[in-house]
């Protein structure tokens, strides 16, 4: 009878502690009150379902604290990471996921932990006018998911998001390249536009990058290089407005990007962008 009365008292005590944490607006550690792991975990998932992420994290962490090295603890670690991600506490989600992986590198939840890290970085990507460090981290994390778990839904989703990341990075290069071009810093502009054509050739920015190379090379008096960029642009994007603009610029200089052979185009592309195809 004594043990039963103790268990009855657990619930109101824990409820008071959780309410106190919530009223202060801070995530704190729940005082240690022993209770069956199934009940503790269910309470945590209930809080998660109710979108009370702060209390859900408290309770998932409490599962780990009271039942370390158990399957419940491993599951709670991932759920705590997910709760942090859902509440947009991305740094906490990343750290918790990394902690899970350090303890369970081959665990069944490892694919999701890697995926959650990649999503936490991806959701923080800023606009192209801002520093792209987070975008680079997102790319690395997404590639990690694709390499490690290529046949999973996680990898398929990561591949789609990688296209968005590449477009973001290419957009940043174009923004900086245009900035240099407007200020007649032509060599710096060329380097940025060539990076887009070489590293982000499948993005939506590649046609404009080739056109900007035509513009920039003509400004530098490098007609052969401008013709090479125009020929590559015409071959790959013959119906684009960027090619029509480049064609007008080149024809105005007595150059015809369409009077080139396949062999010439490949040779010029190698000169234009070492390593290009």
Buried (B, 14 or more C-beta within 10 A) or exposed (E): EEEEEEEEEBEEEBEEBBEEBBEEEEBEEBEEBEBEBEEBBEBBBEBBEEEBBBBBBBBBBBBBBBBEEEEBBBBBBBBBBBBBBBBEBBEBBBBBBBBBBEEBEEBEBBBBBBBBBBBBBBBBBEEBEEEBEBBBBBBEBBBBBBEBBEEBEBBBBBBEBBEBBBBBBBBBBBBBBBEBBEEEBBEBBBBBBBBBBBBBBEBEBBBBBBBBBBBBBBBBEBBEBBBBBBBBBBBBBEEBEBBEBBBEBBEEEEBBBEEBEEEEBBEBBEEBBEEBE
